């Protein structure tokens, strides 16, 4: 690790429900984080269509930069990461044509099947891209716009993925960052470029996207307009790993390669790092995805519906009584174990009017105990997630060319000790939990790499291990959990 002077970087970390501006300072091989600004990122419902408020996000970034300036903090650069697949359409004048659709919008329901009937089969599409078939992938969002004769579709000059769109608003420079583009199901995972045959079916071309750049590239500096608004200078904006999971994975505090990771948040993403794409009959059958890693590796992973289930239930419970997540975990602890299970990835849980009703209906239809109390419902969710993790990990063990000895849980969900313990019990190998701020750490460390302060992934991960306290969970009662896992499989 290189010796360096005190250096600070600003991570703009945007999730599907909230955003944060996190200051990261590297000193003596440790990374210290300070939250500068936290803000909501709500889905906007307009006439039954779900959107993201691009200008709200931009204004909160500007607010964050003003706070940096007001506190006389000197930063070397700025990096932005967000969730995947969603994008903004820009006209030839460089102006956004409308607010971006949210992946939660229902307009793409059924789109994959229609695409397969019209153009390429499901198998052909997967083998071209190596991406898990999900209705909200950018491919199907664009196909839906085309099918709906969306008026902005034929006049769109550039499609920019969310972190790239926000970087453009800051710098007036357009790029397509590789890791975020890799979530779209528009890239060839081997050439790391857009699949022109797919694009042609959508009546778009590579010219409708900005040039692809890789993590660590300088996009540009703050525009004159942003400098005037914030009283900051020409600070560089770095293309970090724009996909939040890619940023999180680079900050996994692993000491060797024999691990799987679980990035736990609204979505749970479980996977391994691979040197090359793994796209074959087996990964097709298992519907695994090959997304770009911050260091050029491939993140071979599966998307799993994660804390979304609890988040949506919490919204309903909060209407009756003000509760926090600790209250939910406590209630689950007190509930009787192994009463009922759901498959977290069933389509009925994607965007329901009432998550509680959907869970109860699922249990009713599968002839199980129907949970009623907050504790019973939460216990059902946590146990089902642990078993779903076991199910995916078993598949990963078949695909990996190395032994998986440990599961690293990173992200906000790593703070849920009950679920961490359940997961260790279910999968039968140790779980190491932390850091909860893996995404922001990976964002900042990629900026530090661009600045020449860290050298590679091993260097980054050593800094993470030096900077956080990790919690280890050893498997307990594995025979009991294995017995109930077979019951889960029958219900899922």
KOLKE-690869 format. One line per 8 residues: number of its first residue (from 1); for each residue x, y, z of C-alpha. Coordinates in pm, whole numbers, plus 50000, padded with zeros to 5 digits. Example, Ala and Ser with C-alpha at 12.3 -4.5 7.8 and 13.67 -1.06 7.14 Angstrom:
residues 2
1 = 51230:49550:50780 ~ 51367:49894:50714
This chain:
residues 492
1 = 50000:50000:50000 ~ 50130:50338:49901 ~ 50193:50605:50160 ~ 49987:50913:50090 ~ 49887:51245:50230 ~ 49541:51295:50372 ~ 49301:51265:50078 ~ 48922:51311:50066
9 = 48674:51202:49800 ~ 48298:51249:49766 ~ 48075:50950:49688 ~ 47721:51015:49567 ~ 47551:50684:49643 ~ 47195:50661:49514 ~ 46970:50372:49606 ~ 46618:50290:49500
17 = 46467:50464:49805 ~ 46728:50711:49931 ~ 47053:50880:49844 ~ 47359:50986:50039 ~ 47659:51206:49987 ~ 47945:51037:50173 ~ 48286:51192:50231 ~ 48569:50943:50239
25 = 48908:51030:50384 ~ 49204:50796:50346 ~ 49482:50820:50600 ~ 49744:50566:50706 ~ 49577:50280:50523 ~ 49233:50342:50671 ~ 48917:50488:50521 ~ 48696:50709:50735
33 = 48343:50791:50616 ~ 48138:51099:50701 ~ 47781:51147:50587 ~ 47738:51493:50436 ~ 47380:51470:50313 ~ 47101:51214:50312 ~ 46785:51252:50110 ~ 46482:51063:49986
41 = 46464:50917:49636 ~ 46094:50840:49604 ~ 45930:50681:49304 ~ 45691:50937:49153 ~ 45349:50802:49051 ~ 45195:51008:48768 ~ 44877:50869:48617 ~ 44979:50517:48708
49 = 45329:50544:48561 ~ 45634:50528:48790 ~ 45923:50772:48741 ~ 46243:50891:48908 ~ 46278:51263:48970 ~ 46605:51338:48791 ~ 46607:51707:48882 ~ 46544:51632:49250
57 = 46850:51407:49251 ~ 47056:51671:49072 ~ 46946:51941:49320 ~ 47041:51720:49615 ~ 47386:51662:49463 ~ 47425:52038:49423 ~ 47314:52082:49784 ~ 47576:51826:49889
65 = 47848:52014:49702 ~ 47742:52341:49867 ~ 47768:52171:50207 ~ 48119:52056:50118 ~ 48216:52411:50025 ~ 48054:52565:50335 ~ 48258:52334:50559 ~ 48582:52421:50378
73 = 48638:52056:50288 ~ 48883:51995:50007 ~ 48792:51702:49788 ~ 49000:51549:49511 ~ 48709:51417:49305 ~ 48343:51307:49292 ~ 48195:50971:49192 ~ 47833:50864:49139
81 = 47681:50517:49169 ~ 47316:50412:49137 ~ 47092:50110:49090 ~ 47100:49941:48748 ~ 46900:49925:48422 ~ 46718:50263:48430 ~ 46817:50543:48193 ~ 46738:50897:48078
89 = 46654:50993:47719 ~ 46825:51308:47587 ~ 46747:51507:47272 ~ 46995:51645:47020 ~ 47010:51969:47222 ~ 47141:51777:47522 ~ 46820:51827:47721 ~ 46638:51541:47897
97 = 46316:51459:47712 ~ 46126:51336:48020 ~ 46182:51203:48367 ~ 46322:50847:48357 ~ 46089:50555:48410 ~ 46143:50345:48723 ~ 46211:49976:48684 ~ 45915:49923:48918
105 = 45677:50050:48649 ~ 45441:49776:48533 ~ 45453:49865:48164 ~ 45725:49605:48099 ~ 45529:49316:48250 ~ 45512:49054:47975 ~ 45766:49239:47760 ~ 46032:48963:47758
113 = 45788:48705:47623 ~ 45671:48943:47349 ~ 46031:49023:47258 ~ 46116:48653:47235 ~ 45815:48593:47009 ~ 45905:48891:46787 ~ 46285:48876:46756 ~ 46520:48639:46936
121 = 46422:48343:47151 ~ 46480:48354:47526 ~ 46782:48128:47490 ~ 46930:48329:47200 ~ 46887:48652:47396 ~ 47055:48505:47703 ~ 47346:48355:47510 ~ 47406:48692:47342
129 = 47419:48885:47668 ~ 47469:48648:47960 ~ 47216:48851:48158 ~ 46942:48716:48383 ~ 46605:48755:48212 ~ 46408:49015:48409 ~ 46120:49218:48267 ~ 46269:49554:48371
137 = 46608:49511:48199 ~ 46693:49808:47974 ~ 46649:49585:47670 ~ 46283:49529:47753 ~ 46227:49889:47860 ~ 46345:50006:47516 ~ 46143:49737:47341 ~ 45832:49849:47530
145 = 45887:50212:47429 ~ 45918:50100:47068 ~ 45605:49885:47086 ~ 45406:50163:47254 ~ 45504:50417:46984 ~ 45642:50632:47264 ~ 45668:50983:47112 ~ 46015:51053:47254
153 = 46163:50724:47131 ~ 46235:50824:46769 ~ 46371:51167:46866 ~ 46607:51043:47139 ~ 46967:51122:47053 ~ 47135:50961:47355 ~ 47031:50712:47623 ~ 47234:50767:47941
161 = 47213:50529:48236 ~ 47132:50696:48567 ~ 47485:50761:48704 ~ 47600:50873:48360 ~ 47304:51109:48326 ~ 47383:51273:48659 ~ 47754:51296:48577 ~ 47655:51464:48252
169 = 47444:51721:48438 ~ 47752:51799:48650 ~ 48015:51805:48375 ~ 47836:51848:48040 ~ 48029:51536:47928 ~ 47853:51217:47815 ~ 47993:50870:47880 ~ 47859:50519:47924
177 = 48025:50358:48225 ~ 48086:49987:48169 ~ 47950:49830:48490 ~ 47618:50014:48475 ~ 47581:49939:48103 ~ 47646:49572:48176 ~ 47316:49552:48367 ~ 47116:49653:48058
185 = 47112:49323:47863 ~ 47237:49522:47564 ~ 47609:49434:47591 ~ 47807:49139:47466 ~ 47985:49020:47785 ~ 48288:48895:47593 ~ 48357:49204:47381 ~ 48221:49445:47647
193 = 48052:49644:47374 ~ 47692:49690:47262 ~ 47542:49402:47066 ~ 47459:49573:46738 ~ 47218:49300:46629 ~ 47009:49354:46942 ~ 47021:49731:46900 ~ 46905:49706:46540
201 = 46590:49523:46650 ~ 46517:49820:46875 ~ 46575:50069:46591 ~ 46870:50223:46773 ~ 47245:50207:46718 ~ 47571:50249:46909 ~ 47553:50619:46821 ~ 47251:50645:47053
209 = 47486:50575:47344 ~ 47790:50767:47464 ~ 48131:50597:47437 ~ 48191:50318:47690 ~ 48448:50397:47959 ~ 48578:50180:48240 ~ 48594:50248:48615 ~ 48865:50495:48706
217 = 48819:50712:48396 ~ 48792:51089:48445 ~ 48466:51203:48284 ~ 48541:51574:48314 ~ 48536:51853:48570 ~ 48244:52040:48720 ~ 48092:52266:48456 ~ 48110:52643:48487
225 = 47741:52646:48582 ~ 47795:52399:48868 ~ 48105:52585:48982 ~ 47904:52908:49003 ~ 47622:52737:49194 ~ 47852:52573:49448 ~ 48152:52808:49468 ~ 48373:52507:49404
233 = 48651:52483:49150 ~ 48700:52251:48854 ~ 48680:51931:49056 ~ 48710:51608:48852 ~ 48412:51374:48826 ~ 48532:51013:48803 ~ 48349:50725:48638 ~ 48358:50489:48935
241 = 48182:50153:48915 ~ 47852:50323:48838 ~ 47645:50019:48931 ~ 47609:50023:49307 ~ 47657:49649:49338 ~ 47982:49666:49143 ~ 48103:49936:49382 ~ 47996:49726:49681
249 = 48165:49408:49558 ~ 48501:49579:49506 ~ 48485:49669:49878 ~ 48419:49311:49993 ~ 48676:49256:50273 ~ 48783:48913:50149 ~ 49134:48786:50217 ~ 49134:48530:49933
257 = 48926:48430:49631 ~ 48732:48142:49790 ~ 48417:48332:49877 ~ 48074:48430:49757 ~ 47920:48768:49828 ~ 47571:48880:49912 ~ 47506:49249:49856 ~ 47205:49293:50080
265 = 46968:49585:50042 ~ 46635:49643:49869 ~ 46766:49378:49634 ~ 46987:49090:49741 ~ 47253:49006:49486 ~ 47443:48685:49547 ~ 47738:48592:49334 ~ 48104:48516:49282
273 = 48385:48686:49093 ~ 48489:48522:48767 ~ 48779:48612:48543 ~ 48569:48549:48232 ~ 48196:48547:48147 ~ 48021:48219:48223 ~ 47752:48189:47957 ~ 47639:47836:47879
281 = 47346:47597:47893 ~ 47375:47562:48270 ~ 47380:47934:48348 ~ 47093:47980:48103 ~ 46886:47715:48280 ~ 46966:47871:48619 ~ 46910:48227:48483 ~ 47236:48365:48621
289 = 47369:48704:48517 ~ 47715:48816:48403 ~ 47771:49179:48498 ~ 48087:49383:48478 ~ 48313:49416:48780 ~ 48497:49731:48883 ~ 48833:49564:48819 ~ 48742:49410:48485
297 = 48623:49082:48636 ~ 48275:48938:48583 ~ 48021:48935:48862 ~ 47842:48604:48812 ~ 47533:48654:49022 ~ 47163:48617:49078 ~ 46920:48896:49164 ~ 46699:48807:49460
305 = 46413:49011:49600 ~ 46565:49122:49930 ~ 46471:49380:50192 ~ 46203:49507:49953 ~ 45970:49257:50118 ~ 46030:49399:50466 ~ 46039:49761:50344 ~ 45694:49730:50187
313 = 45545:49556:50492 ~ 45695:49824:50716 ~ 45511:50094:50520 ~ 45183:49920:50601 ~ 45266:49853:50967 ~ 45378:50213:51016 ~ 45030:50334:50922 ~ 44904:50176:51244
321 = 45203:50242:51469 ~ 45539:50414:51440 ~ 45795:50132:51426 ~ 46161:50089:51329 ~ 46343:49793:51177 ~ 46470:49683:51520 ~ 46106:49648:51629 ~ 46041:49421:51331
329 = 46344:49202:51408 ~ 46245:49177:51776 ~ 45893:49070:51683 ~ 46033:48810:51442 ~ 46262:48678:51717 ~ 45961:48618:51939 ~ 45755:48445:51667 ~ 45742:48066:51636
337 = 46000:47939:51383 ~ 45945:47742:51064 ~ 45571:47800:51029 ~ 45548:47906:50663 ~ 45760:48009:50364 ~ 45740:48211:50044 ~ 45949:48221:49730 ~ 46079:48579:49753
345 = 46122:48597:49375 ~ 45762:48517:49280 ~ 45627:48789:49048 ~ 45339:48864:49287 ~ 45589:49031:49525 ~ 45742:49262:49262 ~ 45503:49558:49294 ~ 45194:49465:49498
353 = 44936:49705:49636 ~ 44972:49527:49972 ~ 45280:49316:50043 ~ 45116:49178:50359 ~ 44813:49058:50164 ~ 45033:48900:49896 ~ 45235:48707:50154 ~ 44920:48585:50325
361 = 44760:48490:49993 ~ 45074:48298:49891 ~ 45067:48098:50214 ~ 44695:48038:50178 ~ 44729:47914:49818 ~ 45014:47682:49914 ~ 44812:47539:50206 ~ 45042:47666:50478
369 = 44995:47846:50805 ~ 44882:48202:50722 ~ 45086:48456:50923 ~ 44891:48738:51084 ~ 45110:48933:51325 ~ 45408:49150:51238 ~ 45639:48894:51399 ~ 45491:48600:51209
377 = 45511:48778:50873 ~ 45864:48907:50934 ~ 45981:48562:51049 ~ 45834:48411:50733 ~ 46027:48664:50522 ~ 46360:48623:50702 ~ 46353:48242:50702 ~ 46244:48235:50338
385 = 46528:48469:50239 ~ 46781:48250:50422 ~ 46655:47943:50238 ~ 46653:48128:49905 ~ 47016:48225:49970 ~ 47099:47859:50032 ~ 46924:47764:49708 ~ 47127:48015:49504
393 = 47453:47932:49683 ~ 47411:47565:49593 ~ 47389:47668:49227 ~ 47696:47892:49261 ~ 47895:47602:49404 ~ 47825:47409:49083 ~ 47938:47700:48866 ~ 48246:47812:49059
401 = 48587:47674:48969 ~ 48699:47719:49329 ~ 48565:47608:49670 ~ 48327:47857:49832 ~ 48436:47862:50196 ~ 48277:48185:50320 ~ 47982:48411:50241 ~ 48049:48784:50277
409 = 47732:48985:50341 ~ 47782:49351:50254 ~ 47551:49651:50235 ~ 47274:49775:50463 ~ 47131:49427:50518 ~ 47457:49316:50679 ~ 47340:49493:50995 ~ 47051:49247:51042
417 = 47208:49000:51282 ~ 46900:48777:51286 ~ 46905:48729:50909 ~ 47284:48687:50911 ~ 47252:48412:51171 ~ 46965:48246:50982 ~ 47172:48257:50664 ~ 47477:48093:50826
425 = 47253:47822:50971 ~ 47087:47760:50636 ~ 47397:47757:50413 ~ 47622:47568:50655 ~ 47934:47783:50609 ~ 48053:48093:50797 ~ 47901:48431:50721 ~ 48110:48747:50759
433 = 47894:49058:50785 ~ 48009:49406:50689 ~ 48075:49668:50587 ~ 47726:49817:50571 ~ 47864:50107:50363 ~ 48036:49884:50109 ~ 47894:50073:49810 ~ 48020:50413:49926
441 = 48355:50259:50019 ~ 48396:50099:49678 ~ 48299:50427:49510 ~ 48559:50619:49711 ~ 48833:50359:49669 ~ 48788:50361:49292 ~ 48835:50739:49301 ~ 49147:50684:49513
449 = 49276:50439:49253 ~ 49218:50700:48981 ~ 49419:50942:49195 ~ 49704:50691:49223 ~ 49662:50638:49598 ~ 49575:50267:49586 ~ 49698:50014:49337 ~ 49450:49729:49291
457 = 49159:49528:49432 ~ 49372:49357:49697 ~ 49491:49699:49815 ~ 49132:49825:49835 ~ 49014:49524:50030 ~ 49300:49555:50276 ~ 49196:49916:50343 ~ 48838:49799:50403
465 = 48953:49531:50650 ~ 49162:49792:50832 ~ 48870:50034:50849 ~ 48568:49838:50976 ~ 48468:49590:51241 ~ 48340:49270:51085 ~ 48108:49018:51253 ~ 48143:48644:51195
473 = 47846:48405:51220 ~ 47915:48033:51248 ~ 47647:47782:51139 ~ 47426:47646:51417 ~ 47157:47373:51414 ~ 47239:47289:51051 ~ 47052:46955:51056 ~ 46734:47129:51175
481 = 46768:47397:50907 ~ 46835:47135:50639 ~ 46517:46950:50732 ~ 46309:47265:50700 ~ 46488:47364:50379 ~ 46328:47063:50208 ~ 45988:47188:50324 ~ 46071:47532:50182
489 = 46156:47379:49845 ~ 45816:47215:49828 ~ 45642:47549:49885 ~ 45858:47768:49660
